[in-house]
Amino acid sequence: MNALSLQNAICTNWGKPDFIFSGLQAGDLGLISGGDGVGKSFLSDLLAATAATGLAIGNIFTPPQDRGGVLIIKGEDRKADHGRRIQGLVKQIDHDFNHIDFNNIKFDLICLEGQRMPLAVKGLKCEPVLTDQYNKFVEITAGYQLVIIDPLIMFHTLDEDNIGMDFLGRSLIRAAFKNHQAIIAVHHSSQDSILNSRSDHHSGRGGTALPAACRAVWTIRGMSKEEGKKFKLNEDERREWKLIWNGKQSHGPESAGVWVKRDENGLLYKPTRGPGMESSFNGGNNDEWE
């Protein structure tokens, strides 16, 4: 292990950070957390499409400076379900942008259809250990700039305490460093987070070691009944709105929370105006209609 001296740190021209997506560099781990059915998988698909195309699809994420290959590994649902979602994304891209050559976009999806891919399991003494699947994972994800695994629970059988989550997080980081890529895991929120409409970056289920290992964390949740009353929405309107909160950004400023809507196909997008309102909506820290 080579130490970095003070003199070398001062004299070396390090250049600017090479961000793959948002505040994630090669070797970084990111996290998307949310409750069941809130739309975190749709959000991860939209993030992946933004990274692969370099376009601000849905006007939610800032596209990267340099687009690159993206691989999503989905543990749940059928291949046809994901195929229809991708078709919906393509229609949205066609609607919002012109002259897109999809032949030059590297956007791949592996569907496990309910079959687990445990990268880490409990050993004979209940200690966390890596599996042969981990080596396979490193192999199949090589060559992609961004990898998304969804949901995280299907990629391990460890206890979701700090010991297990720290081991899993650091193992994913090692894979990301080896392949010179960023990895984003999609994770379920805790029951407390769901019941209390929390948006902080520790709202994911299990030990806090996992978000601590991440360099960027996004949380997605529904609009609470209290917020619906505040914005004067009926129950059907309230259920259409989701809040995306970027609660951690280690290599840059955290972006403000933003309210998005879910259309009839499940796709998320950021409207320019609120329902029934004449003025635009700012999903920032004040969380108020302007």
C-alpha positions as CSV (number, residue, x, y, z in Angstrom):
1,M,0.0,0.0,0.0
2,N,1.6,3.3,-1.1
3,A,1.1,6.3,1.1
4,L,0.3,9.7,-0.4
5,S,2.7,12.2,1.0
6,L,1.8,15.8,1.7
7,Q,4.3,16.9,-0.9
8,N,2.9,14.6,-3.6
9,A,-0.6,15.7,-2.8
10,I,0.4,19.3,-3.2
11,C,2.5,18.9,-6.4
12,T,0.3,16.5,-8.4
13,N,-2.1,17.9,-11.0
14,W,-5.2,15.7,-10.1
15,G,-7.5,17.2,-12.7
16,K,-11.3,17.5,-12.2
17,P,-13.4,14.6,-11.0
18,D,-14.6,12.4,-13.8
19,F,-18.3,12.0,-12.9
20,I,-20.2,9.1,-14.4
21,F,-23.6,10.2,-13.2
22,S,-24.5,13.0,-10.8
23,G,-21.8,12.8,-8.0
24,L,-20.7,9.3,-8.8
25,Q,-17.2,8.6,-10.0
26,A,-15.7,5.2,-11.1
27,G,-15.5,3.1,-8.0
28,D,-18.5,4.7,-6.3
29,L,-21.7,3.1,-5.0
30,G,-25.0,4.9,-5.1
31,L,-28.4,4.0,-3.6
32,I,-32.1,4.5,-4.5
33,S,-34.5,3.7,-1.7
34,G,-38.3,3.7,-1.6
35,G,-41.3,1.8,-0.4
36,D,-43.1,-1.0,-2.2
37,G,-44.9,0.3,-5.3
38,V,-43.8,3.9,-5.0
39,G,-41.9,3.8,-8.3
40,K,-38.2,3.2,-7.4
41,S,-37.7,0.7,-10.2
42,F,-39.3,3.2,-12.7
43,L,-37.0,5.8,-11.3
44,S,-33.9,3.6,-11.7
45,D,-34.9,2.9,-15.3
46,L,-35.2,6.6,-16.0
47,L,-31.9,7.3,-14.4
48,A,-30.3,4.5,-16.5
49,A,-31.8,5.9,-19.7
50,T,-30.6,9.4,-18.8
51,A,-27.0,8.0,-18.3
52,A,-27.1,6.0,-21.5
53,T,-28.5,8.7,-23.8
54,G,-27.1,11.8,-22.2
55,L,-30.6,13.3,-22.3
56,A,-32.6,14.8,-19.4
57,I,-35.5,12.3,-19.8
58,G,-38.5,13.4,-17.7
59,N,-36.5,16.5,-16.7
60,I,-35.6,14.9,-13.4
61,F,-31.9,14.1,-13.5
62,T,-29.1,16.2,-14.9
63,P,-27.6,14.2,-17.7
64,P,-23.9,13.3,-17.5
65,Q,-21.3,15.1,-19.6
66,D,-20.3,11.9,-21.3
67,R,-22.9,9.2,-21.8
68,G,-21.8,5.5,-21.6
69,G,-23.0,1.9,-21.5
70,V,-25.5,1.0,-18.8
71,L,-26.5,-2.5,-17.5
72,I,-29.5,-3.1,-15.3
73,I,-29.9,-6.4,-13.5
74,K,-33.6,-6.8,-12.4
75,G,-34.5,-9.5,-10.0
76,E,-38.3,-9.2,-10.2
77,D,-41.0,-9.3,-12.8
78,R,-41.0,-10.8,-16.3
79,K,-38.9,-9.9,-19.3
80,A,-42.0,-8.8,-21.1
81,D,-42.8,-6.4,-18.2
82,H,-39.4,-4.8,-18.5
83,G,-39.7,-4.8,-22.3
84,R,-42.9,-2.8,-22.1
85,R,-41.3,-0.3,-19.7
86,I,-38.4,0.2,-22.1
87,Q,-40.8,0.8,-24.9
88,G,-42.5,3.4,-22.8
89,L,-39.2,5.1,-22.1
90,V,-38.4,5.1,-25.8
91,K,-41.8,6.7,-26.6
92,Q,-41.1,9.4,-24.0
93,I,-37.7,10.1,-25.5
94,D,-39.2,10.3,-29.0
95,H,-41.8,12.7,-27.7
96,D,-39.3,15.0,-25.9
97,F,-36.4,14.8,-28.3
98,N,-35.8,14.5,-32.0
99,H,-33.3,12.5,-34.2
100,I,-32.2,10.0,-31.6
101,D,-30.1,7.1,-33.0
102,F,-30.9,4.3,-30.6
103,N,-28.4,2.0,-32.4
104,N,-25.6,3.9,-30.8
105,I,-26.9,3.7,-27.3
106,K,-25.7,0.9,-25.0
107,F,-28.6,0.1,-22.7
108,D,-28.8,-3.6,-21.6
109,L,-31.1,-5.4,-19.2
110,I,-30.7,-8.8,-17.5
111,C,-33.9,-10.1,-16.1
112,L,-33.5,-12.8,-13.4
113,E,-37.3,-13.4,-13.2
114,G,-37.4,-14.2,-9.5
115,Q,-34.1,-16.1,-9.4
116,R,-31.7,-14.8,-6.8
117,M,-28.1,-13.8,-7.6
118,P,-26.5,-13.8,-4.1
119,L,-23.2,-12.1,-4.3
120,A,-22.6,-12.5,-0.5
121,V,-23.9,-15.0,2.0
122,K,-23.4,-16.2,5.6
123,G,-20.4,-18.5,6.1
124,L,-20.1,-21.5,8.4
125,K,-19.6,-19.2,11.4
126,C,-22.3,-16.7,10.1
127,E,-19.7,-14.3,8.9
128,P,-20.3,-12.6,5.5
129,V,-18.5,-14.2,2.6
130,L,-18.5,-13.7,-1.2
131,T,-19.8,-16.3,-3.5
132,D,-18.9,-17.5,-7.0
133,Q,-21.8,-15.4,-8.2
134,Y,-19.8,-12.4,-7.1
135,N,-17.0,-13.3,-9.5
136,K,-19.6,-13.9,-12.2
137,F,-21.2,-10.5,-11.5
138,V,-17.8,-8.7,-11.8
139,E,-17.3,-10.5,-15.2
140,I,-20.7,-9.8,-16.7
141,T,-20.7,-6.1,-15.6
142,A,-17.3,-5.4,-17.1
143,G,-17.4,-2.8,-19.9
144,Y,-20.4,-0.9,-18.6
145,Q,-20.0,2.6,-17.2
146,L,-23.0,2.3,-14.9
147,V,-24.6,-0.8,-13.4
148,I,-27.9,-0.9,-11.5
149,I,-29.1,-3.9,-9.4
150,D,-32.7,-4.0,-8.4
151,P,-33.8,-4.9,-5.7
152,L,-30.7,-5.2,-3.5
153,I,-32.3,-8.0,-1.3
154,M,-32.1,-10.4,-4.2
155,F,-28.3,-10.0,-4.4
156,H,-27.4,-11.2,-0.9
157,T,-28.7,-13.4,2.0
158,L,-26.9,-11.4,4.8
159,D,-28.5,-9.8,7.8
160,E,-29.3,-6.2,7.1
161,D,-27.3,-5.0,10.1
162,N,-24.2,-2.8,9.9
163,I,-21.9,-5.8,9.6
164,G,-23.7,-7.4,6.7
165,M,-24.5,-4.1,4.9
166,D,-20.9,-2.8,5.3
167,F,-19.5,-6.0,3.9
168,L,-21.9,-5.9,0.9
169,G,-21.4,-2.2,0.2
170,R,-17.6,-2.5,0.3
171,S,-17.7,-5.6,-1.9
172,L,-19.8,-3.7,-4.5
173,I,-17.3,-0.8,-4.3
174,R,-14.4,-3.2,-5.0
175,A,-16.3,-4.5,-8.1
176,A,-16.9,-0.9,-9.2
177,F,-13.2,0.0,-8.8
178,K,-12.1,-3.1,-10.7
179,N,-14.4,-2.4,-13.7
180,H,-13.9,1.4,-13.5
181,Q,-17.7,2.0,-13.2
182,A,-20.3,3.2,-10.8
183,I,-22.9,0.9,-9.3
184,I,-26.3,1.9,-8.0
185,A,-28.4,-0.4,-5.8
186,V,-32.2,-0.1,-5.5
187,H,-33.3,-0.8,-1.9
188,H,-36.5,-0.9,0.1
189,S,-37.3,1.7,2.7
190,S,-37.8,0.9,6.3
191,Q,-41.3,0.6,7.8
192,D,-40.6,3.7,9.9
193,S,-39.7,5.7,6.8
194,I,-42.8,4.7,5.0
195,L,-45.2,5.4,7.9
196,N,-43.6,8.8,8.7
197,S,-43.0,9.9,5.1
198,R,-39.2,10.2,5.7
199,S,-37.0,11.4,2.8
200,D,-33.5,11.3,4.5
201,H,-30.7,9.2,3.1
202,H,-30.9,6.8,6.0
203,S,-34.6,5.9,5.3
204,G,-33.6,2.6,3.6
205,R,-34.1,-0.6,5.4
206,G,-31.3,-2.1,7.6
207,G,-28.1,-0.8,9.0
208,T,-26.8,2.7,8.3
209,A,-23.5,1.3,7.1
210,L,-24.9,0.9,3.6
211,P,-25.8,4.6,2.9
212,A,-22.6,5.5,4.7
213,A,-20.7,3.5,2.1
214,C,-22.5,5.3,-0.8
215,R,-21.4,8.5,-2.4
216,A,-24.9,9.5,-3.6
217,V,-28.4,8.5,-2.2
218,W,-31.8,9.2,-3.7
219,T,-35.1,8.6,-1.8
220,I,-38.5,8.4,-3.5
221,R,-41.8,8.5,-1.6
222,G,-45.4,9.3,-2.1
223,M,-47.2,12.5,-1.1
224,S,-48.6,12.3,2.4
225,K,-52.2,13.1,3.2
226,E,-51.1,16.2,5.1
227,E,-49.1,17.4,2.1
228,G,-52.1,16.7,-0.2
229,K,-54.3,18.9,2.0
230,K,-51.6,21.6,2.0
231,F,-51.5,21.6,-1.8
232,K,-55.3,21.3,-2.0
233,L,-55.3,18.0,-3.9
234,N,-58.0,15.4,-3.9
235,E,-57.1,11.8,-3.0
236,D,-56.7,10.7,-6.6
237,E,-54.5,13.7,-7.5
238,R,-52.4,13.2,-4.4
239,R,-51.5,9.6,-5.3
240,E,-50.1,10.8,-8.6
241,W,-47.3,12.8,-7.0
242,K,-44.0,11.4,-5.7
243,L,-41.1,13.2,-4.0
244,I,-37.5,12.5,-5.0
245,W,-35.0,13.6,-2.5
246,N,-31.2,13.6,-3.1
247,G,-30.2,13.3,0.6
248,K,-26.5,12.6,0.1
249,Q,-23.9,13.8,-2.4
250,S,-20.4,13.3,-1.1
251,H,-18.6,14.8,-4.2
252,G,-20.9,17.8,-4.7
253,P,-23.9,19.7,-3.6
254,E,-27.1,17.9,-2.8
255,S,-29.9,18.7,-5.2
256,A,-33.2,20.0,-3.8
257,G,-36.2,17.7,-3.5
258,V,-38.4,17.6,-6.5
259,W,-42.1,16.6,-6.9
260,V,-42.7,14.4,-9.9
261,K,-45.8,12.8,-11.4
262,R,-46.4,9.3,-12.6
263,D,-48.3,8.9,-15.9
264,E,-50.7,6.1,-16.9
265,N,-47.7,4.0,-18.0
266,G,-45.9,4.4,-14.7
267,L,-43.3,6.7,-16.2
268,L,-42.1,9.6,-14.0
269,Y,-41.7,13.1,-15.1
270,K,-41.3,16.6,-13.6
271,P,-44.3,18.9,-14.6
272,T,-43.8,22.6,-15.0
273,R,-47.0,23.4,-13.2
274,G,-49.0,21.9,-10.4
275,P,-52.5,20.4,-10.9
276,G,-55.1,23.2,-11.1
277,M,-52.5,25.8,-10.3
278,E,-51.6,28.9,-12.4
279,S,-48.1,29.1,-11.1
280,S,-45.1,26.8,-11.3
281,F,-44.1,24.4,-8.5
282,N,-40.8,24.4,-6.8
283,G,-39.9,21.1,-5.3
284,G,-37.0,22.6,-3.3
285,N,-36.5,22.8,0.4
286,N,-39.6,24.9,1.1
287,D,-41.9,22.3,-0.5
288,E,-44.5,24.8,-1.4
289,W,-46.5,25.8,-4.5
290,E,-45.3,29.2,-5.7
